[in-house]
Amino acid sequence: MEGIVEELDAQEDAAPEGVEMTEDGGAIIELEGEAEAEVTREFYDNIVDDFDETVLEALSTRLLEHVERDKGSRKDRDKQYAEATKRTGLGKEAPGGANFDGASRVVHPMLMEAVIDFASRSIRELMPPSGPVKMHVPGENVDPERLRRGDRQKRYMNWQCVFQMPELRSEVEQLLTQLPLGGAMYLRLTPDESKRRMRPVPTFVPLDFVSIPSSAANYYTAERQCYWEPVTEDEFEIRVRSGMYRAIESRTSSVPDESESEKAAQKIEGKEVDPLNADGLKQVLEISCYEDLGDDLSGGKPAPYRISIDWPTSKVVAIVRNWEEDDEFFERMQWMVEWIFFPWRGAQGVGLGQAIGSMAGAATGALRALLDSAHIQNIPTMVRLKGANFSGQSKTVNATQIMELEGGVAAVDPDIRKLLMPLPFNAPSETLFKLLGFLTDQGRQTIHVALDKLSEDNKNLPVGTTLALIEEGMKVMSAIHLRMFHSMSYFIRILHRINKMYLEEGELKDDFGEVLATHEDFQGPLDCIPTADPEIFSDVQRIAQAQIVADRATALPQIYNVRATELFLLERAKIPNPQSLLIPEPKPEEMNQVNENVAMALGRPVSAFPMQDHLSHLQVLIDFMMTPFLGQLPIIAPTFMPAALDHMNEHLVLWYANEFYQLTRAALDTSEDGMTLVMRERDSETRAELDKTLAAVSKGVLRRADSLFSESIPMVIQMAQQIIEQFMPKSMPSDPDKRAAIEQKDRSDKEKAQLKREELAQRKEEKVIDLQAEREERQITTQVEFAKLSAKEREVAVHEAEETARKAQEHAARLRELGEKERAEDERAAEQIASDERRNTQDNVTALRVAAAEIKSGEKVAEATGTGSDKNPSGSRPKG
């Protein structure tokens, strides 16, 4: 604050207005407009001191009347909760049973079994070791900065739940064990307003510590929400010193009244209440309600407040505004999350105490009756004949003990069996035993997860059938789990709001100094939800779903990302840090032609890039592929050839696209930037003109492709495919019958091909022999006849011979022509045989794959095979 220095005259009458001179030479200056400094208060501070005591007393009297009426309207609900707690048998006070000495007090574990099962399943899903929060940013085309902010929110809130609030897990587990018994429980989350440490504080609040009006439709819209909080004197004083409560005179001597359910819980806990109340335990009522308190910030109308009342003295100790500072609608902030087991008519749900409490009691009665019957059968109970002369002997006979009795003096017959008679009792009833089993099964079906049947059924059931059985058996559990998911979502929203309101400016660090988030990250929307999957509530279901993905990825590998699928399976199996188990995902780098060939030969990934010289890359690639001592080597080809074909495909396609780009740009006579603008233009007329230009350029591109690739590329591809087929492993099915049939077909195909080759060779050889014999015979005949002729006849014969020679030459030319035709026919036949062999080989490979699939799935695959040159490869013929 800047000041002004003025020199004042020592004479008092010379002092300016507003200045009073003092005897020591100083002056007191009254500043205009600031005669009295106002003390500013935070919006959420305790404002109880702003009200007169009479106003506070009237407010306290009215609210306490309402709260007492609210609590009295739900006394029966407290008794139901207490009854369910007793029926667990943990406190050894379950009602019912016989009253004789030694009568059984055992309790059937039906209710406790359901509680343990529910709590154990729920805590694993709601509170995983890494934290209960995961990022969820709704919408499409989300701003990347919002994604990063959501991730920072997730990291910081998970750190809060696991490290900053270490008691959270135990509080949630207490809630989950009590929820099935009471039907509704509460989890409170508030900032630590005692200023001992600025962090959220989670607190489990049982049903009997909360009261709402009987007319309330649900907890969140109730007119009043009252939390009966137990507070010791020391805690009360700490809150007073921090300003959370105002100071009052309060002496606590008596112990607060306990509810029926609280007494039942203490019985199980083995806790005795201190009658002297040395800790000064008392109750402070925190009431969340709408009140018109004349607060300037409420706009002169009723607004939500949290009003705390000291129960022993009925004095108001705190009034806090309970709406967000910038909320013009004055919506009430919630600080407790309601957890419902089964929703029912009214504000609070029902639990297992109401659902199967009576059945659990019946099962306990049947079990006690069976045990009492067995007990009585083994403990002798007798009657003594009145007047027997050995009175006065009170004996207690223990098991396996021999006790001596004195006989009467006047006894005619000393046989004691004639004076004492054991009472007959019925043995344990078989009907009662069956009834106990029926009651147990019916009670378990209400909540217990039906997984036992799955273990008894066929273990080779299809995954879809298994998943359907799981979901059918878990319908009750899935509905409850979904309610738990929504309650945890509400809890995360409250945690986000606390961070928004109370976190300090700047970076938020963990215990090791790592920056997890900033204060500004919590000023926007909440981009997180619970880690628990609302549709997944057991590991069995999770693994079954993962198996479906694995099966589909195996069946359709061309549309599945293998790495993503494997990562999904590992995450579903809850493998920690699954990324570390996978080979780092390869990222292809731009290489020269030689390095590309080396990488493909070693099985490493390569990729073509748009601006490369694709023709030179193709040339070097083809040279390597066509070299027998490099690309075609048996130790290189199996790895290199498949990758080379894929890489050739990339270069060809990119060359095609680049050629179109260059020719189109030349046709449009534009720069690269101009071409980019044309390609991005969405105007219909411009797009139409561009389409016409591309159509005109297409012929030029195809002509250039024909001149460059028509002679070399097809031949190289065919050669590479043949090499790949040569090195392709052939697997045989494990079924002996199918394997034998396929082997028989393969042998038959080879034999037929060999017979065709031998037949062609034999026919060719026979033709040659016939021509040679005919020629020799004709020569001999000509010589004999020529010797018999005269000179003139010989001259004529020579002339005829020359003519015959000329015709023979013509005939030889025709024979050569026929030979060429036959040779071409033989080559065609040989090519046909090779084609048949390839087709049969492909059929055999397909048959092998089909057979392997049939063996693996146990089902018949609807796919026809064996349709090559041999239509009946098995060699069998249809009957009839």
ChimeraX attribute file (.defattr): number of C-alpha atoms within 10 A of each C-alpha:
attribute: neighborCount
match mode: 1-to-1
recipient: residues
	/A:1	2
	/A:2	3
	/A:3	5
	/A:4	4
	/A:5	5
	/A:6	6
	/A:7	5
	/A:8	15
	/A:9	11
	/A:10	13
	/A:11	8
	/A:12	12
	/A:13	10
	/A:14	11
	/A:15	14
	/A:16	12
	/A:17	9
	/A:18	11
	/A:19	15
	/A:20	14
	/A:21	19
	/A:22	11
	/A:23	6
	/A:24	6
	/A:25	8
	/A:26	11
	/A:27	15
	/A:28	10
	/A:29	12
	/A:30	12
	/A:31	10
	/A:32	7
	/A:33	7
	/A:34	8
	/A:35	8
	/A:36	7
	/A:37	7
	/A:38	7
	/A:39	5
	/A:40	6
	/A:41	9
	/A:42	7
	/A:43	14
	/A:44	14
	/A:45	15
	/A:46	20
	/A:47	20
	/A:48	19
	/A:49	12
	/A:50	9
	/A:51	12
	/A:52	9
	/A:53	13
	/A:54	9
	/A:55	11
	/A:56	19
	/A:57	14
	/A:58	12
	/A:59	17
	/A:60	21
	/A:61	13
	/A:62	11
	/A:63	20
	/A:64	16
	/A:65	10
	/A:66	15
	/A:67	22
	/A:68	12
	/A:69	15
	/A:70	20
	/A:71	18
	/A:72	15
	/A:73	15
	/A:74	15
	/A:75	13
	/A:76	11
	/A:77	20
	/A:78	19
	/A:79	17
	/A:80	21
	/A:81	29
	/A:82	22
	/A:83	22
	/A:84	28
	/A:85	29
	/A:86	23
	/A:87	26
	/A:88	25
	/A:89	20
	/A:90	17
	/A:91	16
	/A:92	14
	/A:93	18
	/A:94	20
	/A:95	14
	/A:96	13
	/A:97	19
	/A:98	13
	/A:99	9
	/A:100	8
	/A:101	6
	/A:102	10
	/A:103	16
	/A:104	19
	/A:105	21
	/A:106	16
	/A:107	27
	/A:108	23
	/A:109	17
	/A:110	23
	/A:111	27
	/A:112	22
	/A:113	14
	/A:114	22
	/A:115	21
	/A:116	14
	/A:117	14
	/A:118	21
	/A:119	19
	/A:120	14
	/A:121	16
	/A:122	23
	/A:123	18
	/A:124	14
	/A:125	22
	/A:126	23
	/A:127	21
	/A:128	14
	/A:129	11
	/A:130	14
	/A:131	20
	/A:132	22
	/A:133	25
	/A:134	19
	/A:135	20
	/A:136	16
	/A:137	17
	/A:138	10
	/A:139	7
	/A:140	6
	/A:141	6
	/A:142	10
	/A:143	10
	/A:144	9
	/A:145	9
	/A:146	15
	/A:147	16
	/A:148	14
	/A:149	22
	/A:150	23
	/A:151	20
	/A:152	21
	/A:153	26
	/A:154	26
	/A:155	20
	/A:156	20
	/A:157	23
	/A:158	19
	/A:159	21
	/A:160	18
	/A:161	22
	/A:162	18
	/A:163	14
	/A:164	17
	/A:165	15
	/A:166	14
	/A:167	14
	/A:168	21
	/A:169	19
	/A:170	14
	/A:171	16
	/A:172	20
	/A:173	17
	/A:174	16
	/A:175	23
	/A:176	25
	/A:177	20
	/A:178	21
	/A:179	27
	/A:180	30
	/A:181	30
	/A:182	31
	/A:183	25
	/A:184	25
	/A:185	27
	/A:186	22
	/A:187	21
	/A:188	19
	/A:189	21
	/A:190	16
	/A:191	18
	/A:192	14
	/A:193	17
	/A:194	18
	/A:195	14
	/A:196	10
	/A:197	10
	/A:198	13
	/A:199	18
	/A:200	21
	/A:201	18
	/A:202	25
	/A:203	18
	/A:204	20
	/A:205	21
	/A:206	19
	/A:207	23
	/A:208	24
	/A:209	19
	/A:210	21
	/A:211	23
	/A:212	27
	/A:213	23
	/A:214	16
	/A:215	12
	/A:216	16
	/A:217	15
	/A:218	17
	/A:219	19
	/A:220	17
	/A:221	12
	/A:222	17
	/A:223	15
	/A:224	20
	/A:225	24
	/A:226	23
	/A:227	24
	/A:228	21
	/A:229	17
	/A:230	13
	/A:231	15
	/A:232	17
	/A:233	16
	/A:234	12
	/A:235	14
	/A:236	20
	/A:237	17
	/A:238	15
	/A:239	18
	/A:240	17
	/A:241	13
	/A:242	13
	/A:243	17
	/A:244	24
	/A:245	25
	/A:246	20
	/A:247	14
	/A:248	13
	/A:249	6
	/A:250	12
	/A:251	11
	/A:252	16
	/A:253	15
	/A:254	15
	/A:255	17
	/A:256	15
	/A:257	9
	/A:258	11
	/A:259	15
	/A:260	19
	/A:261	23
	/A:262	18
	/A:263	16
	/A:264	21
	/A:265	19
	/A:266	14
	/A:267	17
	/A:268	16
	/A:269	11
	/A:270	9
	/A:271	10
	/A:272	9
	/A:273	10
	/A:274	11
	/A:275	9
	/A:276	10
	/A:277	15
	/A:278	13
	/A:279	15
	/A:280	18
	/A:281	20
	/A:282	24
	/A:283	18
	/A:284	24
	/A:285	26
	/A:286	22
	/A:287	23
	/A:288	25
	/A:289	19
	/A:290	19
	/A:291	16
	/A:292	13
	/A:293	16
	/A:294	13
	/A:295	15
	/A:296	8
	/A:297	11
	/A:298	18
	/A:299	12
	/A:300	11
	/A:301	14
	/A:302	15
	/A:303	22
	/A:304	19
	/A:305	22
	/A:306	23
	/A:307	25
	/A:308	26
	/A:309	25
	/A:310	22
	/A:311	18
	/A:312	15
	/A:313	13
	/A:314	17
	/A:315	22
	/A:316	26
	/A:317	24
	/A:318	23
	/A:319	27
	/A:320	18
	/A:321	23
	/A:322	22
	/A:323	21
	/A:324	16
	/A:325	12
	/A:326	7
	/A:327	9
	/A:328	10
	/A:329	10
	/A:330	19
	/A:331	13
	/A:332	20
	/A:333	17
	/A:334	18
	/A:335	20
	/A:336	23
	/A:337	22
	/A:338	21
	/A:339	24
	/A:340	23
	/A:341	23
	/A:342	19
	/A:343	16
	/A:344	12
	/A:345	9
	/A:346	13
	/A:347	19
	/A:348	24
	/A:349	18
	/A:350	23
	/A:351	24
	/A:352	25
	/A:353	24
	/A:354	18
	/A:355	17
	/A:356	20
	/A:357	22
	/A:358	15
	/A:359	18
	/A:360	27
	/A:361	23
	/A:362	18
	/A:363	23
	/A:364	27
	/A:365	22
	/A:366	22
	/A:367	23
	/A:368	21
	/A:369	20
	/A:370	19
	/A:371	17
	/A:372	20
	/A:373	18
	/A:374	16
	/A:375	16
	/A:376	17
	/A:377	16
	/A:378	11
	/A:379	10
	/A:380	14
	/A:381	12
	/A:382	11
	/A:383	10
	/A:384	14
	/A:385	11
	/A:386	9
	/A:387	8
	/A:388	15
	/A:389	14
	/A:390	14
	/A:391	12
	/A:392	6
	/A:393	8
	/A:394	7
	/A:395	9
	/A:396	8
	/A:397	11
	/A:398	9
	/A:399	9
	/A:400	6
	/A:401	8
	/A:402	8
	/A:403	9
	/A:404	8
	/A:405	11
	/A:406	11
	/A:407	15
	/A:408	13
	/A:409	9
	/A:410	10
	/A:411	11
	/A:412	7
	/A:413	10
	/A:414	13
	/A:415	10
	/A:416	13
	/A:417	9
	/A:418	11
	/A:419	16
	/A:420	14
	/A:421	14
	/A:422	11
	/A:423	10
	/A:424	11
	/A:425	12
	/A:426	9
	/A:427	13
	/A:428	17
	/A:429	13
	/A:430	10
	/A:431	9
	/A:432	14
	/A:433	14
	/A:434	12
	/A:435	16
	/A:436	19
	/A:437	15
	/A:438	12
	/A:439	19
	/A:440	20
	/A:441	13
	/A:442	14
	/A:443	22
	/A:444	17
	/A:445	13
	/A:446	14
	/A:447	24
	/A:448	20
	/A:449	21
	/A:450	16
	/A:451	13
	/A:452	9
	/A:453	11
	/A:454	14
	/A:455	8
	/A:456	8
	/A:457	10
	/A:458	10
	/A:459	9
	/A:460	9
	/A:461	11
	/A:462	13
	/A:463	17
	/A:464	13
	/A:465	11
	/A:466	20
	/A:467	20
	/A:468	13
	/A:469	16
	/A:470	20
	/A:471	19
	/A:472	13
	/A:473	20
	/A:474	20
	/A:475	14
	/A:476	16
	/A:477	19
	/A:478	19
	/A:479	16
	/A:480	20
	/A:481	24
	/A:482	17
	/A:483	17
	/A:484	23
	/A:485	23
	/A:486	17
	/A:487	19
	/A:488	24
	/A:489	20
	/A:490	19
	/A:491	23
	/A:492	21
	/A:493	18
	/A:494	21
	/A:495	22
	/A:496	21
	/A:497	19
	/A:498	18
	/A:499	21
	/A:500	16
	/A:501	16
	/A:502	13
	/A:503	17
	/A:504	13
	/A:505	9
	/A:506	10
	/A:507	14
	/A:508	17
	/A:509	14
	/A:510	15
	/A:511	9
	/A:512	6
	/A:513	8
	/A:514	10
	/A:515	14
	/A:516	17
	/A:517	23
	/A:518	19
	/A:519	17
	/A:520	14
	/A:521	21
	/A:522	21
	/A:523	13
	/A:524	12
	/A:525	14
	/A:526	19
	/A:527	21
	/A:528	21
	/A:529	22
	/A:530	24
	/A:531	21
	/A:532	24
	/A:533	14
	/A:534	17
	/A:535	14
	/A:536	16
	/A:537	23
	/A:538	17
	/A:539	15
	/A:540	15
	/A:541	20
	/A:542	19
	/A:543	18
	/A:544	20
	/A:545	18
	/A:546	20
	/A:547	18
	/A:548	15
	/A:549	18
	/A:550	17
	/A:551	12
	/A:552	13
	/A:553	17
	/A:554	12
	/A:555	12
	/A:556	9
	/A:557	11
	/A:558	9
	/A:559	9
	/A:560	15
	/A:561	10
	/A:562	14
	/A:563	13
	/A:564	10
	/A:565	16
	/A:566	18
	/A:567	17
	/A:568	16
	/A:569	20
	/A:570	18
	/A:571	16
	/A:572	17
	/A:573	15
	/A:574	13
	/A:575	12
	/A:576	11
	/A:577	11
	/A:578	15
	/A:579	14
	/A:580	8
	/A:581	11
	/A:582	11
	/A:583	8
	/A:584	9
	/A:585	8
	/A:586	9
	/A:587	9
	/A:588	12
	/A:589	12
	/A:590	13
	/A:591	15
	/A:592	13
	/A:593	17
	/A:594	12
	/A:595	12
	/A:596	23
	/A:597	25
	/A:598	14
	/A:599	16
	/A:600	20
	/A:601	21
	/A:602	12
	/A:603	15
	/A:604	15
	/A:605	15
	/A:606	22
	/A:607	15
	/A:608	22
	/A:609	16
	/A:610	13
	/A:611	9
	/A:612	16
	/A:613	16
	/A:614	21
	/A:615	14
	/A:616	12
	/A:617	19
	/A:618	19
	/A:619	13
	/A:620	15
	/A:621	20
	/A:622	20
	/A:623	12
	/A:624	19
	/A:625	24
	/A:626	14
	/A:627	11
	/A:628	11
	/A:629	11
	/A:630	16
	/A:631	24
	/A:632	20
	/A:633	14
	/A:634	14
	/A:635	11
	/A:636	16
	/A:637	23
	/A:638	21
	/A:639	18
	/A:640	26
	/A:641	22
	/A:642	17
	/A:643	20
	/A:644	25
	/A:645	18
	/A:646	13
	/A:647	22
	/A:648	21
	/A:649	14
	/A:650	17
	/A:651	22
	/A:652	19
	/A:653	15
	/A:654	19
	/A:655	21
	/A:656	17
	/A:657	13
	/A:658	17
	/A:659	19
	/A:660	18
	/A:661	18
	/A:662	14
	/A:663	18
	/A:664	20
	/A:665	18
	/A:666	13
	/A:667	13
	/A:668	14
	/A:669	11
	/A:670	13
	/A:671	11
	/A:672	12
	/A:673	9
	/A:674	13
	/A:675	18
	/A:676	13
	/A:677	11
	/A:678	17
	/A:679	13
	/A:680	10
	/A:681	13
	/A:682	11
	/A:683	9
	/A:684	9
	/A:685	10
	/A:686	13
	/A:687	15
	/A:688	12
	/A:689	11
	/A:690	17
	/A:691	12
	/A:692	12
	/A:693	16
	/A:694	17
	/A:695	12
	/A:696	14
	/A:697	19
	/A:698	16
	/A:699	11
	/A:700	14
	/A:701	17
	/A:702	14
	/A:703	10
	/A:704	13
	/A:705	15
	/A:706	11
	/A:707	9
	/A:708	12
	/A:709	13
	/A:710	11
	/A:711	10
	/A:712	11
	/A:713	15
	/A:714	11
	/A:715	12
	/A:716	16
	/A:717	17
	/A:718	11
	/A:719	15
	/A:720	23
	/A:721	14
	/A:722	12
	/A:723	18
	/A:724	18
	/A:725	14
	/A:726	12
	/A:727	12
	/A:728	11
	/A:729	9
	/A:730	11
	/A:731	10
	/A:732	19
	/A:733	21
	/A:734	13
	/A:735	12
	/A:736	10
	/A:737	10
	/A:738	16
	/A:739	16
	/A:740	14
	/A:741	14
	/A:742	23
	/A:743	16
	/A:744	14
	/A:745	21
	/A:746	18
	/A:747	13
	/A:748	16
	/A:749	20
	/A:750	13
	/A:751	12
	/A:752	15
	/A:753	17
	/A:754	12
	/A:755	11
	/A:756	14
	/A:757	15
	/A:758	12
	/A:759	11
	/A:760	13
	/A:761	12
	/A:762	11
	/A:763	10
	/A:764	15
	/A:765	11
	/A:766	10
	/A:767	10
	/A:768	10
	/A:769	10
	/A:770	10
	/A:771	10
	/A:772	10
	/A:773	10
	/A:774	10
	/A:775	10
	/A:776	10
	/A:777	10
	/A:778	10
	/A:779	10
	/A:780	11
	/A:781	10
	/A:782	12
	/A:783	10
	/A:784	10
	/A:785	11
	/A:786	14
	/A:787	9
	/A:788	10
	/A:789	13
	/A:790	11
	/A:791	9
	/A:792	9
	/A:793	12
	/A:794	16
	/A:795	12
	/A:796	13
	/A:797	18
	/A:798	13
	/A:799	12
	/A:800	12
	/A:801	15
	/A:802	12
	/A:803	12
	/A:804	14
	/A:805	13
	/A:806	12
	/A:807	12
	/A:808	14
	/A:809	12
	/A:810	12
	/A:811	13
	/A:812	14
	/A:813	12
	/A:814	12
	/A:815	13
	/A:816	12
	/A:817	12
	/A:818	12
	/A:819	14
	/A:820	12
	/A:821	12
	/A:822	13
	/A:823	13
	/A:824	12
	/A:825	12
	/A:826	16
	/A:827	12
	/A:828	12
	/A:829	15
	/A:830	16
	/A:831	12
	/A:832	14
	/A:833	20
	/A:834	13
	/A:835	14
	/A:836	17
	/A:837	19
	/A:838	15
	/A:839	17
	/A:840	23
	/A:841	18
	/A:842	16
	/A:843	19
	/A:844	22
	/A:845	20
	/A:846	16
	/A:847	21
	/A:848	21
	/A:849	16
	/A:850	19
	/A:851	21
	/A:852	18
	/A:853	16
	/A:854	16
	/A:855	15
	/A:856	11
	/A:857	12
	/A:858	10
	/A:859	9
	/A:860	11
	/A:861	12
	/A:862	8
	/A:863	8
	/A:864	10
	/A:865	17
	/A:866	21
	/A:867	12
	/A:868	19
	/A:869	17
	/A:870	16
	/A:871	10
	/A:872	13
	/A:873	22
	/A:874	16
	/A:875	11
	/A:876	7
	/A:877	7
	/A:878	5
	/A:879	4
	/A:880	3
